[in-house]
Amino acid sequence: MAEGFAKKIFPKSIEVISAGTKPANEINLLAIEVMKEVGIDISRQKPKLLSPATLRNAVAFISMGCGVEDSCPFPLVTGKILTEDWGLEDPAGRPCIQAI
């Protein structure tokens, strides 16, 4: 979802990559449905593993509350790229709230 929103918001000249330390096998079907409601198609996206190659040319790295400094399989190069943690709770295993 983050990749979908970022690709919609940022200019096409900016490459956006979303990756995780423990990516799922496929995009959650509910996420695809919800994003379609706001006019963003993420159905062709694939979960990707975060790796040193992912950050090779990065100028910014945004984590979403996962304590990435502790969980990444490699050290981040502090000072060479902008790093920011948004502090979001992991929704895994939580019930889905549906609007009526």
The first five atom37 places (N, CA, C, CB, O) and aatype in JSON, in Angstrom:
{
  "aatype": [12, 0, 6, 7, 13, 0, 11, 11, 9, 13, 14, 11, 15, 9, 6, 19, 9, 15, 0, 7, 16, 11, 14, 0, 2, 6, 9, 2, 10, 10, 0, 9, 6, 19, 12, 11, 6, 19, 7, 9, 3, 9, 15, 1, 5, 11, 14, 11, 10, 10, 15, 14, 0, 16, 10, 1, 2, 0, 19, 0, 13, 9, 15, 12, 7, 4, 7, 19, 6, 3, 15, 4, 14, 13, 14, 10, 19, 16, 7, 11, 9, 10, 16, 6, 3, 17, 7, 10, 6, 3, 14, 0, 7, 1, 14, 4, 9, 5, 0, 9],
  "atom_mask": [
    [1, 1, 1, 1, 1],
    [1, 1, 1, 1, 1],
    [1, 1, 1, 1, 1],
    [1, 1, 1, 0, 1],
    [1, 1, 1, 1, 1],
    [1, 1, 1, 1, 1],
    [1, 1, 1, 1, 1],
    [1, 1, 1, 1, 1],
    [1, 1, 1, 1, 1],
    [1, 1, 1, 1, 1],
    [1, 1, 1, 1, 1],
    [1, 1, 1, 1, 1],
    [1, 1, 1, 1, 1],
    [1, 1, 1, 1, 1],
    [1, 1, 1, 1, 1],
    [1, 1, 1, 1, 1],
    [1, 1, 1, 1, 1],
    [1, 1, 1, 1, 1],
    [1, 1, 1, 1, 1],
    [1, 1, 1, 0, 1],
    [1, 1, 1, 1, 1],
    [1, 1, 1, 1, 1],
    [1, 1, 1, 1, 1],
    [1, 1, 1, 1, 1],
    [1, 1, 1, 1, 1],
    [1, 1, 1, 1, 1],
    [1, 1, 1, 1, 1],
    [1, 1, 1, 1, 1],
    [1, 1, 1, 1, 1],
    [1, 1, 1, 1, 1],
    [1, 1, 1, 1, 1],
    [1, 1, 1, 1, 1],
    [1, 1, 1, 1, 1],
    [1, 1, 1, 1, 1],
    [1, 1, 1, 1, 1],
    [1, 1, 1, 1, 1],
    [1, 1, 1, 1, 1],
    [1, 1, 1, 1, 1],
    [1, 1, 1, 0, 1],
    [1, 1, 1, 1, 1],
    [1, 1, 1, 1, 1],
    [1, 1, 1, 1, 1],
    [1, 1, 1, 1, 1],
    [1, 1, 1, 1, 1],
    [1, 1, 1, 1, 1],
    [1, 1, 1, 1, 1],
    [1, 1, 1, 1, 1],
    [1, 1, 1, 1, 1],
    [1, 1, 1, 1, 1],
    [1, 1, 1, 1, 1],
    [1, 1, 1, 1, 1],
    [1, 1, 1, 1, 1],
    [1, 1, 1, 1, 1],
    [1, 1, 1, 1, 1],
    [1, 1, 1, 1, 1],
    [1, 1, 1, 1, 1],
    [1, 1, 1, 1, 1],
    [1, 1, 1, 1, 1],
    [1, 1, 1, 1, 1],
    [1, 1, 1, 1, 1],
    [1, 1, 1, 1, 1],
    [1, 1, 1, 1, 1],
    [1, 1, 1, 1, 1],
    [1, 1, 1, 1, 1],
    [1, 1, 1, 0, 1],
    [1, 1, 1, 1, 1],
    [1, 1, 1, 0, 1],
    [1, 1, 1, 1, 1],
    [1, 1, 1, 1, 1],
    [1, 1, 1, 1, 1],
    [1, 1, 1, 1, 1],
    [1, 1, 1, 1, 1],
    [1, 1, 1, 1, 1],
    [1, 1, 1, 1, 1],
    [1, 1, 1, 1, 1],
    [1, 1, 1, 1, 1],
    [1, 1, 1, 1, 1],
    [1, 1, 1, 1, 1],
    [1, 1, 1, 0, 1],
    [1, 1, 1, 1, 1],
    [1, 1, 1, 1, 1],
    [1, 1, 1, 1, 1],
    [1, 1, 1, 1, 1],
    [1, 1, 1, 1, 1],
    [1, 1, 1, 1, 1],
    [1, 1, 1, 1, 1],
    [1, 1, 1, 0, 1],
    [1, 1, 1, 1, 1],
    [1, 1, 1, 1, 1],
    [1, 1, 1, 1, 1],
    [1, 1, 1, 1, 1],
    [1, 1, 1, 1, 1],
    [1, 1, 1, 0, 1],
    [1, 1, 1, 1, 1],
    [1, 1, 1, 1, 1],
    [1, 1, 1, 1, 1],
    [1, 1, 1, 1, 1],
    [1, 1, 1, 1, 1],
    [1, 1, 1, 1, 1],
    [1, 1, 1, 1, 1]
  ],
  "atom_positions": [
    [[0.83, -1.19, 0.0], [0.0, 0.0, 0.0], [0.88, 1.25, 0.0], [-0.95, 0.0, 1.21], [0.59, 2.21, -0.71]],
    [[1.94, 1.23, 0.79], [2.83, 2.4, 0.86], [3.45, 2.67, -0.51], [3.94, 2.18, 1.91], [3.53, 3.82, -0.94]],
    [[3.88, 1.63, -1.18], [4.46, 1.79, -2.51], [3.43, 2.36, -3.48], [5.01, 0.45, -3.04], [3.75, 3.23, -4.29]],
    [[2.21, 1.88, -3.41], [1.15, 2.37, -4.28], [0.87, 3.84, -4.06], [0.0, 0.0, 0.0], [0.75, 4.61, -5.02]],
    [[0.75, 4.25, -2.79], [0.52, 5.66, -2.48], [1.69, 6.53, -2.94], [0.28, 5.85, -0.98], [1.5, 7.58, -3.54]],
    [[2.92, 6.08, -2.66], [4.11, 6.86, -3.02], [4.22, 7.03, -4.53], [5.37, 6.2, -2.48], [4.56, 8.11, -5.01]],
    [[3.93, 5.96, -5.28], [4.0, 6.07, -6.74], [2.94, 7.02, -7.28], [3.82, 4.68, -7.38], [3.15, 7.67, -8.31]],
    [[1.82, 7.11, -6.61], [0.75, 8.03, -7.01], [1.13, 9.48, -6.7], [-0.57, 7.66, -6.3], [0.84, 10.38, -7.49]],
    [[1.77, 9.71, -5.57], [2.07, 11.06, -5.09], [3.33, 11.65, -5.71], [2.23, 11.04, -3.59], [3.32, 12.81, -6.14]],
    [[4.41, 10.87, -5.78], [5.69, 11.4, -6.24], [5.78, 11.43, -7.76], [6.83, 10.56, -5.68], [5.08, 10.68, -8.44]],
    [[6.63, 12.3, -8.3], [6.82, 12.36, -9.76], [7.34, 11.02, -10.28], [7.79, 13.5, -10.13], [8.01, 10.28, -9.56]],
    [[7.04, 10.72, -11.52], [7.47, 9.45, -12.14], [8.99, 9.32, -12.17], [6.92, 9.34, -13.58], [9.51, 8.21, -12.27]],
    [[9.71, 10.43, -12.07], [11.17, 10.41, -12.11], [11.77, 9.83, -10.82], [11.71, 11.81, -12.34], [12.97, 9.52, -10.78]],
    [[10.96, 9.69, -9.77], [11.44, 9.13, -8.51], [11.07, 7.65, -8.46], [10.83, 9.9, -7.29], [9.9, 7.28, -8.56]],
    [[12.09, 6.81, -8.3], [11.84, 5.37, -8.2], [11.45, 5.04, -6.76], [13.09, 4.55, -8.64], [12.18, 5.35, -5.82]],
    [[10.31, 4.4, -6.61], [9.81, 4.02, -5.3], [9.87, 2.5, -5.18], [8.35, 4.54, -5.08], [9.39, 1.78, -6.06]],
    [[10.47, 2.03, -4.11], [10.56, 0.58, -3.87], [10.12, 0.32, -2.44], [12.01, 0.04, -4.13], [10.63, 0.93, -1.5]],
    [[9.17, -0.59, -2.28], [8.75, -1.02, -0.96], [9.25, -2.45, -0.78], [7.18, -0.93, -0.79], [9.05, -3.3, -1.64]],
    [[9.89, -2.7, 0.35], [10.42, -4.04, 0.62], [10.37, -4.29, 2.12], [11.89, -4.19, 0.08], [10.25, -3.35, 2.91]],
    [[10.46, -5.54, 2.49], [10.39, -5.87, 3.91], [11.4, -6.93, 4.3], [0.0, 0.0, 0.0], [11.99, -7.6, 3.46]],
    [[11.59, -7.06, 5.6], [12.53, -8.06, 6.11], [11.91, -9.45, 6.13], [13.0, -7.68, 7.5], [12.62, -10.46, 6.15]],
    [[10.58, -9.51, 6.12], [9.86, -10.79, 6.09], [8.66, -10.64, 5.16], [9.41, -11.23, 7.53], [7.52, -10.67, 5.62]],
    [[8.9, -10.48, 3.85], [7.78, -10.24, 2.93], [6.85, -11.44, 2.8], [8.31, -9.85, 1.56], [7.27, -12.59, 2.9]],
    [[5.59, -11.15, 2.58], [4.59, -12.2, 2.34], [4.83, -12.81, 0.96], [3.14, -11.63, 2.45], [5.67, -12.33, 0.2]],
    [[4.1, -13.85, 0.65], [4.22, -14.49, -0.66], [3.45, -13.73, -1.74], [3.73, -15.92, -0.59], [3.78, -13.81, -2.92]],
    [[2.42, -13.0, -1.31], [1.6, -12.26, -2.27], [0.98, -11.05, -1.59], [0.5, -13.17, -2.87], [0.94, -10.95, -0.36]],
    [[0.51, -10.12, -2.41], [-0.15, -8.93, -1.89], [-1.51, -9.34, -1.3], [-0.33, -7.84, -3.01], [-2.23, -10.13, -1.91]],
    [[-1.84, -8.82, -0.16], [-3.1, -9.11, 0.5], [-4.27, -8.66, -0.39], [-3.17, -8.42, 1.89], [-4.3, -7.51, -0.84]],
    [[-5.22, -9.54, -0.64], [-6.35, -9.22, -1.51], [-7.2, -8.07, -0.97], [-7.23, -10.45, -1.7], [-7.75, -7.28, -1.74]],
    [[-7.3, -7.95, 0.35], [-8.04, -6.85, 0.94], [-7.32, -5.52, 0.67], [-8.21, -7.07, 2.46], [-7.97, -4.5, 0.42]],
    [[-5.99, -5.53, 0.71], [-5.22, -4.32, 0.4], [-5.47, -3.89, -1.04], [-3.71, -4.55, 0.64], [-5.62, -2.7, -1.32]],
    [[-5.51, -4.84, -1.95], [-5.78, -4.54, -3.36], [-7.16, -3.9, -3.5], [-5.7, -5.83, -4.23], [-7.32, -2.9, -4.2]],
    [[-8.14, -4.47, -2.82], [-9.52, -3.97, -2.88], [-9.62, -2.54, -2.31], [-10.45, -4.91, -2.11], [-10.25, -1.67, -2.9]],
    [[-9.0, -2.32, -1.16], [-9.05, -1.01, -0.52], [-8.36, 0.05, -1.38], [-8.4, -1.06, 0.88], [-8.87, 1.16, -1.52]],
    [[-7.24, -0.29, -1.95], [-6.52, 0.66, -2.79], [-7.32, 0.99, -4.06], [-5.14, 0.11, -3.17], [-7.28, 2.13, -4.54]],
    [[-8.03, 0.02, -4.6], [-8.89, 0.3, -5.76], [-9.95, 1.34, -5.42], [-9.56, -0.99, -6.26], [-10.34, 2.14, -6.27]],
    [[-10.42, 1.32, -4.17], [-11.42, 2.29, -3.73], [-10.92, 3.72, -3.8], [-11.87, 1.98, -2.32], [-11.71, 4.65, -3.93]],
    [[-9.6, 3.91, -3.7], [-9.03, 5.26, -3.79], [-8.34, 5.49, -5.13], [-8.03, 5.48, -2.65], [-7.58, 6.45, -5.3]],
    [[-8.62, 4.6, -6.09], [-8.12, 4.79, -7.46], [-6.68, 4.38, -7.7], [0.0, 0.0, 0.0], [-6.05, 4.87, -8.63]],
    [[-6.14, 3.49, -6.86], [-4.76, 3.03, -7.03], [-4.76, 1.52, -7.21], [-3.87, 3.44, -5.81], [-5.29, 0.78, -6.37]],
    [[-4.16, 1.06, -8.32], [-4.11, -0.38, -8.61], [-2.77, -0.94, -8.17], [-4.35, -0.65, -10.13], [-1.73, -0.61, -8.75]],
    [[-2.77, -1.79, -7.15], [-1.54, -2.44, -6.68], [-1.55, -3.93, -7.0], [-1.37, -2.22, -5.17], [-0.72, -4.68, -6.49]],
    [[-2.49, -4.35, -7.83], [-2.67, -5.79, -8.1], [-1.46, -6.43, -8.78], [-3.89, -5.99, -8.95], [-1.29, -7.65, -8.71]],
    [[-0.62, -5.65, -9.45], [0.55, -6.22, -10.13], [1.82, -6.12, -9.28], [0.77, -5.51, -11.47], [2.88, -6.58, -9.71]],
    [[1.73, -5.52, -8.1], [2.89, -5.42, -7.23], [3.2, -6.79, -6.64], [2.65, -4.38, -6.11], [2.32, -7.65, -6.51]],
    [[4.44, -6.98, -6.28], [4.89, -8.22, -5.66], [5.66, -7.87, -4.39], [5.78, -9.06, -6.63], [6.41, -6.9, -4.38]],
    [[5.48, -8.64, -3.31], [6.28, -8.41, -2.11], [7.76, -8.62, -2.44], [5.83, -9.36, -0.96], [8.12, -9.53, -3.19]],
    [[8.62, -7.78, -1.86], [10.04, -7.85, -2.14], [10.82, -7.91, -0.83], [10.49, -6.64, -2.98], [10.41, -7.35, 0.18]],
    [[11.95, -8.61, -0.87], [12.82, -8.72, 0.29], [13.77, -7.52, 0.33], [13.63, -10.05, 0.26], [14.39, -7.19, -0.68]],
    [[13.87, -6.88, 1.48], [14.81, -5.79, 1.68], [16.22, -6.36, 1.69], [14.51, -5.0, 2.99], [16.49, -7.32, 2.41]],
    [[17.1, -5.78, 0.91], [18.48, -6.26, 0.81], [19.42, -5.07, 0.66], [18.64, -7.26, -0.38], [18.97, -3.96, 0.39]],
    [[20.71, -5.29, 0.82], [21.66, -4.19, 0.58], [21.52, -3.61, -0.83], [23.09, -4.68, 0.8], [21.68, -2.4, -1.01]],
    [[21.22, -4.44, -1.81], [21.05, -3.96, -3.18], [19.86, -3.0, -3.29], [20.85, -5.15, -4.14], [19.88, -2.06, -4.09]],
    [[18.83, -3.23, -2.48], [17.66, -2.36, -2.49], [18.05, -0.93, -2.14], [16.59, -2.87, -1.52], [17.49, 0.03, -2.67]],
    [[19.0, -0.78, -1.23], [19.41, 0.55, -0.75], [20.6, 1.14, -1.5], [19.73, 0.47, 0.7], [21.03, 2.25, -1.19]],
    [[21.14, 0.41, -2.45], [22.38, 0.83, -3.12], [22.32, 2.28, -3.61], [22.66, -0.09, -4.29], [23.26, 3.04, -3.36]],
    [[21.26, 2.68, -4.27], [21.15, 4.03, -4.82], [20.11, 4.88, -4.09], [20.81, 3.97, -6.29], [19.7, 5.93, -4.58]],
    [[19.7, 4.42, -2.92], [18.65, 5.13, -2.19], [19.14, 6.45, -1.62], [18.13, 4.25, -1.05], [20.29, 6.59, -1.22]],
    [[18.25, 7.42, -1.61], [18.52, 8.7, -0.96], [17.68, 8.83, 0.3], [18.25, 9.88, -1.92], [17.95, 9.69, 1.15]],
    [[16.64, 7.98, 0.44], [15.79, 8.01, 1.62], [15.31, 6.6, 1.93], [14.58, 8.95, 1.41], [15.09, 5.78, 1.04]],
    [[15.17, 6.32, 3.22], [14.69, 5.03, 3.69], [13.68, 5.3, 4.79], [15.86, 4.12, 4.21], [14.02, 5.87, 5.82]],
    [[12.44, 4.89, 4.57], [11.38, 5.12, 5.55], [10.9, 3.76, 6.07], [10.19, 5.93, 4.93], [10.45, 2.92, 5.3]],
    [[11.01, 3.57, 7.38], [10.48, 2.35, 7.99], [9.15, 2.71, 8.64], [11.47, 1.75, 9.04], [8.87, 3.88, 8.91]],
    [[8.35, 1.7, 8.88], [6.99, 1.96, 9.35], [6.74, 1.36, 10.73], [5.98, 1.4, 8.37], [5.76, 0.66, 10.94]],
    [[7.64, 1.64, 11.65], [7.42, 1.24, 13.03], [7.92, -0.14, 13.37], [0.0, 0.0, 0.0], [7.56, -0.69, 14.42]],
    [[8.74, -0.72, 12.52], [9.17, -2.09, 12.77], [10.5, -2.17, 13.51], [9.28, -2.85, 11.46], [11.03, -3.26, 13.7]],
    [[11.05, -1.04, 13.92], [12.35, -1.06, 14.58], [13.4, -1.63, 13.65], [0.0, 0.0, 0.0], [14.18, -2.5, 14.03]],
    [[13.41, -1.12, 12.44], [14.23, -1.7, 11.37], [15.71, -1.8, 11.72], [14.06, -0.9, 10.12], [16.4, -2.69, 11.22]],
    [[16.2, -0.9, 12.54], [17.62, -0.96, 12.91], [17.94, -2.27, 13.64], [17.99, 0.24, 13.79], [19.06, -2.78, 13.55]],
    [[16.95, -2.81, 14.36], [17.15, -4.05, 15.1], [16.82, -5.3, 14.28], [16.32, -4.04, 16.35], [17.36, -6.37, 14.55]],
    [[15.94, -5.16, 13.28], [15.47, -6.35, 12.58], [16.05, -6.55, 11.2], [14.0, -6.29, 12.47], [15.91, -7.62, 10.61]],
    [[16.72, -5.53, 10.66], [17.27, -5.68, 9.31], [18.41, -6.7, 9.3], [17.77, -4.33, 8.79], [19.16, -6.8, 10.27]],
    [[18.53, -7.45, 8.21], [19.59, -8.46, 8.12], [20.94, -7.85, 7.78], [19.22, -9.5, 7.09], [21.91, -8.59, 7.6]],
    [[21.02, -6.53, 7.68], [22.27, -5.84, 7.37], [22.23, -4.47, 8.03], [22.49, -5.73, 5.83], [21.15, -3.93, 8.26]],
    [[23.38, -3.89, 8.33], [23.38, -2.57, 8.96], [23.04, -1.47, 7.95], [24.74, -2.28, 9.62], [23.47, -1.52, 6.8]],
    [[22.27, -0.49, 8.39], [21.98, 0.67, 7.55], [23.17, 1.61, 7.59], [20.68, 1.4, 8.01], [23.84, 1.74, 8.61]],
    [[23.43, 2.25, 6.48], [24.54, 3.18, 6.4], [24.04, 4.55, 6.86], [25.13, 3.25, 4.96], [23.61, 5.36, 6.04]],
    [[24.11, 4.81, 8.16], [23.63, 6.05, 8.73], [24.45, 7.22, 8.2], [23.68, 6.01, 10.28], [25.67, 7.14, 8.1]],
    [[23.75, 8.3, 7.86], [24.43, 9.49, 7.4], [24.52, 9.6, 5.89], [0.0, 0.0, 0.0], [24.64, 10.71, 5.36]],
    [[24.46, 8.49, 5.18], [24.55, 8.52, 3.72], [23.19, 8.61, 3.07], [25.28, 7.3, 3.22], [23.07, 9.08, 1.94]],
    [[22.16, 8.15, 3.77], [20.79, 8.29, 3.27], [19.9, 8.78, 4.41], [20.26, 6.94, 2.68], [20.17, 8.52, 5.58]],
    [[18.86, 9.47, 4.05], [17.88, 9.93, 5.04], [17.12, 8.72, 5.55], [16.91, 10.98, 4.42], [16.6, 7.95, 4.76]],
    [[17.05, 8.55, 6.86], [16.25, 7.47, 7.44], [15.2, 8.08, 8.35], [17.15, 6.47, 8.22], [15.46, 9.03, 9.09]],
    [[14.02, 7.51, 8.29], [12.91, 8.01, 9.1], [12.01, 6.82, 9.46], [12.1, 9.12, 8.34], [11.74, 5.97, 8.62]],
    [[11.55, 6.78, 10.7], [10.64, 5.73, 11.15], [9.29, 6.36, 11.46], [11.21, 4.98, 12.39], [9.22, 7.27, 12.29]],
    [[8.24, 5.9, 10.83], [6.91, 6.48, 11.01], [6.18, 5.92, 12.21], [6.09, 6.26, 9.79], [5.12, 6.45, 12.56]],
    [[6.67, 4.89, 12.86], [6.09, 4.38, 14.1], [4.68, 3.81, 13.98], [0.0, 0.0, 0.0], [3.89, 3.96, 14.91]],
    [[4.36, 3.17, 12.88], [3.03, 2.58, 12.71], [2.98, 1.2, 13.35], [2.66, 2.49, 11.22], [3.97, 0.47, 13.33]],
    [[1.83, 0.84, 13.92], [1.66, -0.5, 14.48], [1.52, -1.52, 13.37], [0.45, -0.55, 15.42], [0.91, -1.24, 12.34]],
    [[2.08, -2.7, 13.59], [1.97, -3.79, 12.61], [0.54, -4.33, 12.65], [3.01, -4.93, 12.92], [0.07, -4.76, 13.71]],
    [[-0.18, -4.32, 11.52], [-1.55, -4.78, 11.5], [-1.69, -6.3, 11.42], [-2.27, -4.16, 10.36], [-2.81, -6.82, 11.46]],
    [[-0.6, -7.01, 11.3], [-0.67, -8.47, 11.14], [-1.42, -9.11, 12.31], [0.75, -9.07, 11.02], [-1.12, -8.84, 13.48]],
    [[-2.37, -9.95, 11.97], [-3.13, -10.69, 12.97], [-4.24, -9.9, 13.64], [0.0, 0.0, 0.0], [-4.94, -10.44, 14.49]],
    [[-4.42, -8.66, 13.27], [-5.48, -7.84, 13.87], [-6.74, -7.97, 13.04], [-5.05, -6.34, 13.98], [-6.66, -8.2, 11.83]],
    [[-7.9, -7.84, 13.66], [-9.16, -7.97, 12.91], [-9.35, -6.82, 11.93], [-10.34, -8.04, 13.86], [-8.91, -5.7, 12.16]],
    [[-10.0, -7.14, 10.86], [-10.31, -6.14, 9.83], [-11.58, -5.41, 10.24], [-10.47, -6.79, 8.42], [-12.57, -6.03, 10.62]],
    [[-11.56, -4.09, 10.16], [-12.74, -3.29, 10.45], [-13.37, -2.89, 9.12], [-12.38, -2.03, 11.32], [-12.72, -2.26, 8.29]],
    [[-14.61, -3.24, 8.93], [-15.28, -2.93, 7.68], [-16.32, -1.83, 7.91], [-15.94, -4.19, 7.08], [-17.06, -1.85, 8.9]],
    [[-16.35, -0.88, 6.98], [-17.35, 0.18, 7.07], [-18.72, -0.37, 6.72], [-16.98, 1.35, 6.13], [-18.85, -1.26, 5.88]],
    [[-19.73, 0.15, 7.37], [-21.1, -0.31, 7.12], [-21.74, 0.59, 6.09], [-21.94, -0.32, 8.43], [-22.9, 0.39, 5.73]]
  ]
}
